[in-house]
């Protein structure tokens, strides 16, 4: 283990851990084992910095994006809702509302693994126990779906 002599050393060590993680993900994407969007989300999570800060997107535009995503969710247009919630998680990856919305739309679209990932991220942000219950329900749905697939084979 690296000896830490000051707060500055701790920051450098944390940065090195992030860099190792990012390099791992880059290799996984280049080898086709991971999806590019998933990599970008992970990369931004490692930075702990909202993407809109890089792209000069105002907070009010982010709020408009959420309203649009929620509108499609209410109208039960899950593909459109999924698109806008996903975009929201990229632009502001620390916004739990985008992650919860993405998870809900993923469930409606039978994208259970992605729903579980979104619930995990939402829980990481807030620590709300109710999110864990929803994640477990998504895991159960995934299990049932996998059992159906295996039964058909």
VOGU-8625 format. One record per atom (N, C-alpha, C, O): residue in one letter; x, y, z; atom name. Coordinates in steps of 0.001 Angstrom, whole numbers, plus 500000, padded with zeros to 6 digits. Example, Ala and Ser with C-alpha at 12.3 -4.5 7.8 and 13.67 -1.06 7.14 Angstrom:
<A,<513190,494310,507800>,N>;
<A,<512300,495500,507800>,CA>;
<A,<513200,496700,507800>,C>;
<A,<514236,496681,508465>,O>;
<S,<512850,497750,507080>,N>;
<S,<513670,498940,507140>,CA>;
<S,<512900,500030,507870>,C>;
<S,<513409,501138,508039>,O>;
***
This chain:
<X,<500847,498809,500000>,N>;
<X,<500000,500000,500000>,CA>;
<X,<500882,501242,500000>,C>;
<X,<501959,501253,500597>,O>;
<X,<500416,502277,499328>,N>;
<X,<501150,503537,499234>,CA>;
<X,<500981,504318,500533>,C>;
<X,<499851,504549,500964>,O>;
<X,<502089,504733,501170>,N>;
<X,<501946,505535,502390>,CA>;
<X,<501417,506931,502040>,C>;
<X,<501882,507556,501087>,O>;
<X,<500452,507408,502809>,N>;
<X,<499855,508716,502557>,CA>;
<X,<500341,509685,503621>,C>;
<X,<500091,509501,504812>,O>;
<X,<501046,510729,503165>,N>;
<X,<501638,511675,504101>,CA>;
<X,<500820,512940,504284>,C>;
<X,<500987,513653,505274>,O>;
<X,<499944,513222,503344>,N>;
<X,<499160,514451,503443>,CA>;
<X,<497873,514282,502652>,C>;
<X,<497664,513274,501977>,O>;
<X,<497009,515302,502752>,N>;
<X,<495769,515274,501963>,CA>;
<X,<496084,515262,500483>,C>;
<X,<495376,514620,499708>,O>;
<X,<497140,515965,500072>,N>;
<X,<497531,516013,498669>,CA>;
<X,<497888,514617,498171>,C>;
<X,<497522,514244,497057>,O>;
<X,<498604,513840,498992>,N>;
<X,<498944,512469,498616>,CA>;
<X,<497682,511638,498424>,C>;
<X,<497603,510819,497508>,O>;
<X,<496695,511853,499294>,N>;
<X,<495452,511113,499197>,CA>;
<X,<494751,511438,497880>,C>;
<X,<494246,510536,497212>,O>;
<X,<494716,512708,497503>,N>;
<X,<494108,513101,496235>,CA>;
<X,<494831,512469,495066>,C>;
<X,<494182,511996,494133>,O>;
<X,<496165,512445,495085>,N>;
<X,<496928,511838,494002>,CA>;
<X,<496645,510346,493922>,C>;
<X,<496504,509801,492827>,O>;
<X,<496561,509679,495067>,N>;
<X,<496281,508252,495085>,CA>;
<X,<494892,507986,494504>,C>;
<X,<494716,507065,493706>,O>;
<X,<493902,508795,494907>,N>;
<X,<492548,508644,494400>,CA>;
<X,<492522,508837,492886>,C>;
<X,<491838,508102,492175>,O>;
<X,<493267,509825,492395>,N>;
<X,<493331,510058,490960>,CA>;
<X,<493936,508853,490237>,C>;
<X,<493465,508467,489167>,O>;
<X,<494985,508258,490824>,N>;
<X,<495601,507083,490196>,CA>;
<X,<494619,505914,490135>,C>;
<X,<494588,505185,489143>,O>;
<X,<493825,505731,491177>,N>;
<X,<492812,504677,491165>,CA>;
<X,<491811,504929,490053>,C>;
<X,<491423,504003,489340>,O>;
<X,<491392,506170,489902>,N>;
<X,<490441,506511,488838>,CA>;
<X,<491062,506252,487479>,C>;
<X,<490409,505703,486591>,O>;
<X,<492320,506642,487307>,N>;
<X,<492995,506456,486025>,CA>;
<X,<493100,504972,485682>,C>;
<X,<492886,504589,484532>,O>;
<X,<493427,504132,486665>,N>;
<X,<493478,502688,486437>,CA>;
<X,<492125,502166,485982>,C>;
<X,<492044,501373,485044>,O>;
<X,<491077,502603,486635>,N>;
<X,<489732,502166,486301>,CA>;
<X,<489350,502599,484890>,C>;
<X,<488773,501821,484130>,O>;
<X,<489673,503838,484548>,N>;
<X,<489350,504352,483213>,CA>;
<X,<490134,503585,482152>,C>;
<X,<489577,503246,481108>,O>;
<X,<491395,503308,482391>,N>;
<X,<492190,502537,481431>,CA>;
<X,<491605,501147,481234>,C>;
<X,<491564,500647,480109>,O>;
<X,<491148,500513,482319>,N>;
<X,<490526,499199,482221>,CA>;
<X,<489298,499260,481316>,C>;
<X,<489123,498424,480429>,O>;
<X,<488443,500271,481556>,N>;
<X,<487226,500393,480766>,CA>;
<X,<487540,500665,479304>,C>;
<X,<486865,500131,478424>,O>;
<X,<488549,501482,479023>,N>;
<X,<488924,501741,477629>,CA>;
<X,<489277,500444,476922>,C>;
<X,<488847,500213,475792>,O>;
<X,<490057,499596,477577>,N>;
<X,<490421,498313,476989>,CA>;
<X,<489188,497462,476735>,C>;
<X,<489073,496826,475687>,O>;
<X,<488263,497448,477693>,N>;
<X,<487041,496655,477543>,CA>;
<X,<486215,497145,476348>,C>;
<X,<485659,496334,475607>,O>;
<X,<486131,498470,476158>,N>;
<X,<485371,499028,475027>,CA>;
<X,<486062,498673,473713>,C>;
<X,<485409,498244,472762>,O>;
<X,<487374,498849,473660>,N>;
<X,<488104,498573,472429>,CA>;
<X,<488040,497098,472045>,C>;
<X,<488061,496763,470861>,O>;
<X,<487964,496228,473029>,N>;
<X,<487866,494799,472749>,CA>;
<X,<486422,494359,472512>,C>;
<X,<486165,493180,472267>,O>;
<X,<485481,495298,472583>,N>;
<X,<484080,494979,472331>,CA>;
<X,<483355,494327,473486>,C>;
<X,<482250,493813,473309>,O>;
<X,<483951,494338,474666>,N>;
<X,<483319,493703,475826>,CA>;
<X,<482360,494647,476547>,C>;
<X,<481466,494194,477262>,O>;
<X,<482536,495936,476366>,N>;
<X,<481674,496924,477024>,CA>;
<X,<481142,497893,475975>,C>;
<X,<481779,498141,474952>,O>;
<X,<479964,498432,476254>,N>;
<X,<479316,499402,475390>,CA>;
<X,<479936,500788,475612>,C>;
<X,<480293,501137,476737>,O>;
<X,<480061,501573,474540>,N>;
<X,<480684,502894,474637>,CA>;
<X,<479902,503817,475566>,C>;
<X,<480501,504550,476354>,O>;
<X,<478569,503791,475483>,N>;
<X,<477764,504657,476352>,CA>;
<X,<477987,504292,477821>,C>;
<X,<478097,505166,478681>,O>;
<X,<478052,502996,478090>,N>;
<X,<478288,502547,479463>,CA>;
<X,<479654,503032,479943>,C>;
<X,<479808,503433,481097>,O>;
<X,<480649,502992,479043>,N>;
<X,<481981,503489,479387>,CA>;
<X,<481943,504982,479710>,C>;
<X,<482532,505422,480698>,O>;
<X,<481250,505761,478876>,N>;
<X,<481196,507209,479105>,CA>;
<X,<480551,507530,480450>,C>;
<X,<481020,508403,481181>,O>;
<X,<479484,506823,480765>,N>;
<X,<478827,507043,482050>,CA>;
<X,<479784,506705,483185>,C>;
<X,<479891,507456,484154>,O>;
<X,<480480,505576,483066>,N>;
<X,<481436,505185,484099>,CA>;
<X,<482556,506221,484210>,C>;
<X,<482961,506581,485316>,O>;
<X,<483050,506694,483083>,N>;
<X,<484114,507689,483066>,CA>;
<X,<483675,508952,483803>,C>;
<X,<484415,509483,484630>,O>;
<X,<482481,509425,483502>,N>;
<X,<481978,510634,484156>,CA>;
<X,<481725,510394,485641>,C>;
<X,<481926,511287,486464>,O>;
<X,<481282,509184,485978>,N>;
<X,<481107,508858,487395>,CA>;
<X,<482437,508912,488129>,C>;
<X,<482503,509353,489276>,O>;
<X,<483490,508464,487469>,N>;
<X,<484816,508515,488083>,CA>;
<X,<485251,509958,488310>,C>;
<X,<485891,510269,489315>,O>;
<X,<484908,510829,487384>,N>;
<X,<485275,512242,487524>,CA>;
<X,<484445,512951,488586>,C>;
<X,<484889,513941,489167>,O>;
<X,<483224,512438,488842>,N>;
<X,<482289,513067,489772>,CA>;
<X,<482033,514525,489376>,C>;
<X,<482033,515432,490208>,O>;
<X,<481816,514706,488081>,N>;
<X,<481653,516052,487559>,CA>;
<X,<480556,516023,486512>,C>;
<X,<480656,515239,485569>,O>;
<X,<479512,516839,486626>,N>;
<X,<478427,516812,485644>,CA>;
<X,<478911,517148,484233>,C>;
<X,<479685,518083,484028>,O>;
<X,<478442,516372,483285>,N>;
<X,<478860,516549,481894>,CA>;
<X,<478445,517905,481343>,C>;
<X,<479126,518466,480485>,O>;
<X,<477308,518441,481844>,N>;
<X,<476873,519729,481320>,CA>;
<X,<477902,520820,481595>,C>;
<X,<477932,521830,480892>,O>;
<X,<478733,520633,482595>,N>;
<X,<479779,521612,482875>,CA>;
<X,<480815,521650,481757>,C>;
<X,<481406,522694,481482>,O>;
<X,<481030,520491,481107>,N>;
<X,<481966,520444,479980>,CA>;
<X,<481353,521030,478712>,C>;
<X,<482054,521641,477906>,O>;
<X,<480043,520844,478534>,N>;
<X,<479391,521157,477279>,CA>;
<X,<478654,522488,477284>,C>;
<X,<477938,522790,476329>,O>;
<X,<478803,523269,478301>,N>;
<X,<478149,524567,478410>,CA>;
<X,<476626,524456,478279>,C>;
<X,<475993,525265,477601>,O>;
<X,<476061,523470,478917>,N>;
<X,<474618,523302,478952>,CA>;
<X,<474149,523832,480295>,C>;
<X,<474661,523435,481341>,O>;
<X,<473187,524719,480261>,N>;
<X,<472738,525338,481507>,CA>;
<X,<471915,524367,482341>,C>;
<X,<471370,523386,481836>,O>;
<X,<471843,524668,483628>,N>;
<X,<471035,523844,484528>,CA>;
<X,<469562,523904,484132>,C>;
<X,<468841,522917,484286>,O>;
<X,<469112,525038,483630>,N>;
<X,<467704,525134,483224>,CA>;
<X,<467427,524221,482030>,C>;
<X,<466333,523669,481914>,O>;
<X,<468406,524059,481147>,N>;
<X,<468233,523133,480012>,CA>;
<X,<468178,521689,480522>,C>;
<X,<467445,520865,479975>,O>;
<X,<468941,521388,481552>,N>;
<X,<468904,520054,482149>,CA>;
<X,<467524,519804,482754>,C>;
<X,<466982,518706,482635>,O>;
<X,<466958,520819,483401>,N>;
<X,<465614,520686,483964>,CA>;
<X,<464580,520472,482854>,C>;
<X,<463646,519687,483017>,O>;
<X,<464746,521165,481734>,N>;
<X,<463854,520977,480596>,CA>;
<X,<463963,519552,480056>,C>;
<X,<462960,518945,479682>,O>;
<X,<465176,519030,480019>,N>;
<X,<465405,517669,479563>,CA>;
<X,<464668,516680,480469>,C>;
<X,<464055,515730,479983>,O>;
<X,<464726,516902,481779>,N>;
<X,<464017,516028,482705>,CA>;
<X,<462509,516112,482490>,C>;
<X,<461832,515084,482470>,O>;
<X,<461978,517311,482329>,N>;
<X,<460536,517467,482103>,CA>;
<X,<460102,516732,480835>,C>;
<X,<459041,516109,480803>,O>;
<X,<460919,516808,479805>,N>;
<X,<460612,516128,478550>,CA>;
<X,<460629,514614,478745>,C>;
<X,<459732,513917,478272>,O>;
<X,<461629,514112,479428>,N>;
<X,<461726,512675,479694>,CA>;
<X,<460523,512211,480515>,C>;
<X,<459923,511178,480217>,O>;
<X,<460178,512972,481539>,N>;
<X,<459048,512620,482402>,CA>;
<X,<457733,512681,481620>,C>;
<X,<456849,511853,481838>,O>;
<X,<457597,513643,480721>,N>;
<X,<456400,513744,479871>,CA>;
<X,<456207,512451,479074>,C>;
<X,<455104,511905,479035>,O>;
<X,<457277,511962,478438>,N>;
<X,<457168,510733,477653>,CA>;
<X,<456879,509526,478549>,C>;
<X,<456173,508604,478139>,O>;
<X,<457412,509532,479748>,N>;
<X,<457130,508446,480684>,CA>;
<X,<455641,508426,481039>,C>;
<X,<455012,507368,481047>,O>;
<X,<455086,509599,481330>,N>;
<X,<453654,509687,481650>,CA>;
<X,<452786,509265,480475>,C>;
<X,<451725,508672,480668>,O>;
<X,<453228,509566,479263>,N>;
<X,<452479,509206,478051>,CA>;
<X,<452709,507751,477650>,C>;
<X,<452175,507285,476643>,O>;
<X,<453499,507045,478435>,N>;
<X,<453843,505640,478204>,CA>;
<X,<454569,505414,476879>,C>;
<X,<454487,504339,476284>,O>;
<X,<455279,506447,476431>,N>;
<X,<456168,506309,475271>,CA>;
<X,<457561,506012,475831>,C>;
<X,<458406,506900,475944>,O>;
<X,<457776,504751,476174>,N>;
<X,<458954,504369,476930>,CA>;
<X,<460251,504484,476140>,C>;
<X,<461309,504734,476717>,O>;
<X,<460179,504307,474838>,N>;
<X,<461402,504450,474032>,CA>;
<X,<461909,505892,474056>,C>;
<X,<463106,506136,474212>,O>;
<X,<460992,506834,473900>,N>;
<X,<461391,508244,473948>,CA>;
<X,<461825,508632,475358>,C>;
<X,<462811,509348,475530>,O>;
<X,<461097,508166,476358>,N>;
<X,<461465,508470,477747>,CA>;
<X,<462854,507924,478036>,C>;
<X,<463681,508599,478650>,O>;
<X,<463107,506693,477589>,N>;
<X,<464424,506069,477789>,CA>;
<X,<465528,506917,477158>,C>;
<X,<466583,507130,477755>,O>;
<X,<465267,507389,475952>,N>;
<X,<466268,508196,475250>,CA>;
<X,<466619,509454,476042>,C>;
<X,<467794,509792,476183>,O>;
<X,<465607,510142,476555>,N>;
<X,<465863,511403,477257>,CA>;
<X,<466395,511190,478676>,C>;
<X,<467224,511967,479149>,O>;
<X,<465926,510152,479350>,N>;
<X,<466505,509859,480668>,CA>;
<X,<467976,509459,480520>,C>;
<X,<468820,509867,481318>,O>;
<X,<468275,508660,479496>,N>;
<X,<469671,508253,479261>,CA>;
<X,<470545,509466,478980>,C>;
<X,<471652,509583,479507>,O>;
<X,<470048,510355,478158>,N>;
<X,<470796,511579,477867>,CA>;
<X,<471011,512387,479140>,C>;
<X,<472085,512950,479356>,O>;
<X,<469986,512438,479976>,N>;
<X,<470105,513154,481248>,CA>;
<X,<471170,512563,482155>,C>;
<X,<471873,513301,482846>,O>;
<X,<471298,511225,482163>,N>;
<X,<472319,510602,483009>,CA>;
<X,<473715,510924,482510>,C>;
<X,<474670,510945,483285>,O>;
<X,<473831,511174,481215>,N>;
<X,<475142,511551,480674>,CA>;
<X,<475450,513007,481002>,C>;
<X,<476563,513332,481417>,O>;
<X,<474466,513883,480816>,N>;
<X,<474713,515306,481070>,CA>;
<X,<474838,515637,482550>,C>;
<X,<475610,516518,482928>,O>;
<X,<474084,514937,483388>,N>;
<X,<474168,515202,484824>,CA>;
<X,<474080,513870,485554>,C>;
<X,<473019,513492,486050>,O>;
<X,<475188,513173,485614>,N>;
<X,<475226,511807,486129>,CA>;
<X,<475023,511710,487639>,C>;
<X,<474929,510606,488176>,O>;
<X,<474956,512839,488327>,N>;
<X,<474708,512820,489766>,CA>;
<X,<473261,513152,490108>,C>;
<X,<472934,513359,491277>,O>;
<X,<472393,513204,489104>,N>;
<X,<470991,513529,489320>,CA>;
<X,<470209,512234,489475>,C>;
<X,<470016,511502,488504>,O>;
<X,<469765,511954,490671>,N>;
<X,<469077,510698,490961>,CA>;
<X,<467761,510570,490193>,C>;
<X,<467333,509457,489888>,O>;
<X,<467122,511684,489882>,N>;
<X,<465853,511617,489149>,CA>;
<X,<466040,511022,487756>,C>;
<X,<465200,510252,487291>,O>;
<X,<467130,511375,487094>,N>;
<X,<467414,510788,485780>,CA>;
<X,<467675,509288,485901>,C>;
<X,<467198,508505,485079>,O>;
<X,<468426,508888,486919>,N>;
<X,<468742,507471,487095>,CA>;
<X,<467491,506666,487430>,C>;
<X,<467300,505573,486897>,O>;
<X,<466646,507189,488297>,N>;
<X,<465401,506484,488633>,CA>;
<X,<464496,506389,487397>,C>;
<X,<463911,505339,487127>,O>;
<X,<464388,507481,486662>,N>;
<X,<463569,507475,485453>,CA>;
<X,<464099,506496,484421>,C>;
<X,<463328,505781,483781>,O>;
<X,<465408,506464,484261>,N>;
<X,<466005,505521,483315>,CA>;
<X,<465726,504092,483753>,C>;
<X,<465382,503248,482924>,O>;
<X,<465867,503812,485027>,N>;
<X,<465608,502463,485534>,CA>;
<X,<464157,502054,485280>,C>;
<X,<463887,500928,484861>,O>;
<X,<463234,502970,485534>,N>;
<X,<461816,502659,485337>,CA>;
<X,<461513,502382,483865>,C>;
<X,<460790,501437,483548>,O>;
<X,<462057,503193,482972>,N>;
<X,<461814,502959,481547>,CA>;
<X,<462490,501669,481078>,C>;
<X,<461954,500961,480225>,O>;
<X,<463653,501366,481626>,N>;
<X,<464326,500105,481272>,CA>;
<X,<463467,498910,481662>,C>;
<X,<463388,497934,480917>,O>;
<X,<462824,498979,482825>,N>;
<X,<461937,497890,483233>,CA>;
<X,<460783,497733,482247>,C>;
<X,<460428,496617,481869>,O>;
<X,<460209,498844,481841>,N>;
<X,<459085,498793,480899>,CA>;
<X,<459518,498234,479537>,C>;
<X,<458715,497636,478821>,O>;
<X,<460794,498435,479190>,N>;
<X,<461322,497947,477908>,CA>;
<X,<462012,496585,478037>,C>;
<X,<462638,496107,477090>,O>;
<X,<461890,495961,479222>,N>;
<X,<462507,494653,479496>,CA>;
<X,<464028,494673,479386>,C>;
<X,<464638,493670,479016>,O>;
<X,<464634,495801,479702>,N>;
<X,<466096,495926,479743>,CA>;
<X,<466506,495830,481215>,C>;
<X,<466898,496817,481836>,O>;
<X,<466404,494625,481744>,N>;
<X,<466553,494433,483187>,CA>;
<X,<467972,494698,483682>,C>;
<X,<468151,495282,484751>,O>;
<X,<468975,494283,482929>,N>;
<X,<470353,494511,483370>,CA>;
<X,<470654,496000,483448>,C>;
<X,<471313,496467,484377>,O>;
<X,<470168,496731,482468>,N>;
<X,<470387,498175,482471>,CA>;
<X,<469607,498839,483603>,C>;
<X,<470076,499810,484197>,O>;
<X,<468429,498322,483899>,N>;
<X,<467632,498849,485021>,CA>;
<X,<468372,498635,486336>,C>;
<X,<468415,499523,487188>,O>;
<X,<468949,497458,486491>,N>;
<X,<469696,497157,487718>,CA>;
<X,<470876,498113,487867>,C>;
<X,<471130,498634,488953>,O>;
<X,<471597,498339,486762>,N>;
<X,<472727,499281,486779>,CA>;
<X,<472247,500678,487179>,C>;
<X,<472889,501348,487987>,O>;
<X,<471111,501118,486612>,N>;
<X,<470591,502455,486920>,CA>;
<X,<470162,502551,488385>,C>;
<X,<470404,503567,489037>,O>;
<X,<469530,501503,488902>,N>;
<X,<469157,501509,490318>,CA>;
<X,<470390,501528,491208>,C>;
<X,<470405,502210,492233>,O>;
<X,<471419,500790,490827>,N>;
<X,<472664,500811,491602>,CA>;
<X,<473234,502223,491679>,C>;
<X,<473674,502677,492735>,O>;
<X,<473217,502903,490541>,N>;
<X,<473755,504269,490506>,CA>;
<X,<472894,505218,491341>,C>;
<X,<473420,506074,492052>,O>;
<X,<471571,505065,491253>,N>;
<X,<470669,505909,492041>,CA>;
<X,<470898,505683,493534>,C>;
<X,<470903,506630,494320>,O>;
<X,<471086,504430,493913>,N>;
<X,<471332,504118,495327>,CA>;
<X,<472669,504711,495775>,C>;
<X,<472786,505228,496887>,O>;
<X,<473669,504632,494905>,N>;
<X,<474981,505200,495220>,CA>;
<X,<474872,506698,495509>,C>;
<X,<475583,507224,496365>,O>;
<X,<473993,507367,494802>,N>;
<X,<473830,508815,494969>,CA>;
<X,<473088,509154,496254>,C>;
<X,<473498,510054,496987>,O>;
<X,<471998,508440,496532>,N>;
<X,<471131,508836,497646>,CA>;
<X,<471188,507931,498868>,C>;
<X,<470998,508397,499992>,O>;
<X,<471445,506657,498665>,N>;
<X,<471419,505718,499771>,CA>;
<X,<470015,505377,500236>,C>;
<X,<469848,504843,501333>,O>;
<X,<468998,505672,499427>,N>;
<X,<467609,505384,499788>,CA>;
<X,<467353,503885,499743>,C>;
<X,<467655,503228,498747>,O>;
<X,<466802,503352,500814>,N>;
<X,<466518,501913,500881>,CA>;
<X,<465468,501498,499856>,C>;
<X,<465514,500375,499355>,O>;
<X,<464532,502372,499538>,N>;
<X,<463474,502017,498584>,CA>;
<X,<464057,501671,497208>,C>;
<X,<463479,500874,496468>,O>;
<X,<465176,502259,496879>,N>;
<X,<465821,501957,495593>,CA>;
<X,<466318,500512,495587>,C>;
<X,<466262,499839,494557>,O>;
<X,<466798,500041,496720>,N>;
<X,<467259,498657,496807>,CA>;
<X,<466114,497678,496558>,C>;
<X,<466309,496644,495920>,O>;
<X,<464923,498001,497060>,N>;
<X,<463767,497140,496822>,CA>;
<X,<463433,497089,495337>,C>;
<X,<463137,496022,494797>,O>;
<X,<463479,498229,494689>,N>;
<X,<463200,498263,493241>,CA>;
<X,<464260,497489,492466>,C>;
<X,<463949,496785,491506>,O>;
<X,<465515,497626,492892>,N>;
<X,<466598,496886,492227>,CA>;
<X,<466385,495383,492383>,C>;
<X,<466586,494626,491433>,O>;
<X,<465985,494953,493562>,N>;
<X,<465735,493523,493776>,CA>;
<X,<464579,493036,492902>,C>;
<X,<464620,491918,492389>,O>;
<X,<463560,493859,492731>,N>;
<X,<462449,493497,491847>,CA>;
<X,<462942,493361,490404>,C>;
<X,<462507,492465,489679>,O>;
<X,<463845,494246,489991>,N>;
<X,<464416,494160,488640>,CA>;
<X,<465252,492887,488491>,C>;
<X,<465222,492236,487447>,O>;
<X,<465993,492540,489536>,N>;
<X,<466779,491298,489504>,CA>;
<X,<465865,490081,489384>,C>;
<X,<466168,489136,488656>,O>;
<X,<464758,490115,490097>,N>;
<X,<463804,489008,490035>,CA>;
<X,<463209,488904,488625>,C>;
<X,<463064,487804,488092>,O>;
<X,<462865,490050,488022>,N>;
<X,<462331,490054,486655>,CA>;
<X,<463357,489508,485671>,C>;
<X,<463007,488769,484750>,O>;
<X,<464618,489868,485863>,N>;
<X,<465692,489353,485008>,CA>;
<X,<465796,487837,485147>,C>;
<X,<465951,487124,484155>,O>;
<X,<465710,487357,486365>,N>;
<X,<465798,485916,486613>,CA>;
<X,<464664,485183,485903>,C>;
<X,<464894,484154,485269>,O>;
<X,<463454,485698,486004>,N>;
<X,<462301,485085,485336>,CA>;
<X,<462493,485096,483820>,C>;
<X,<462206,484106,483146>,O>;
<X,<462975,486209,483292>,N>;
<X,<463212,486324,481846>,CA>;
<X,<464261,485309,481387>,C>;
<X,<464099,484665,480350>,O>;
<X,<465318,485173,482153>,N>;
<X,<466375,484202,481803>,CA>;
<X,<465853,482773,481873>,C>;
<X,<466212,481940,481041>,O>;
<X,<465004,482483,482865>,N>;
<X,<464424,481152,482968>,CA>;
<X,<463512,480848,481784>,C>;
<X,<463500,479726,481279>,O>;
<X,<462757,481836,481343>,N>;
<X,<461901,481656,480159>,CA>;
<X,<462751,481367,478921>,C>;
<X,<462422,480492,478120>,O>;
<X,<463837,482106,478778>,N>;
<X,<464732,481928,477630>,CA>;
<X,<465333,480529,477637>,C>;
<X,<465390,479876,476595>,O>;
<X,<465777,480069,478785>,N>;
<X,<466371,478732,478903>,CA>;
<X,<465341,477646,478651>,C>;
<X,<465668,476602,478086>,O>;
<X,<464082,477882,479067>,N>;
<X,<463025,476889,478860>,CA>;
<X,<462703,476734,477379>,C>;
<X,<462359,475642,476926>,O>;
<X,<462814,477829,476620>,N>;
<X,<462537,477787,475183>,CA>;
<X,<463650,477094,474398>,C>;
<X,<463423,476596,473295>,O>;
<X,<464829,477065,474962>,N>;
<X,<465962,476454,474250>,CA>;
<X,<465909,475003,474367>,C>;
<X,<466776,474309,473836>,O>;
***
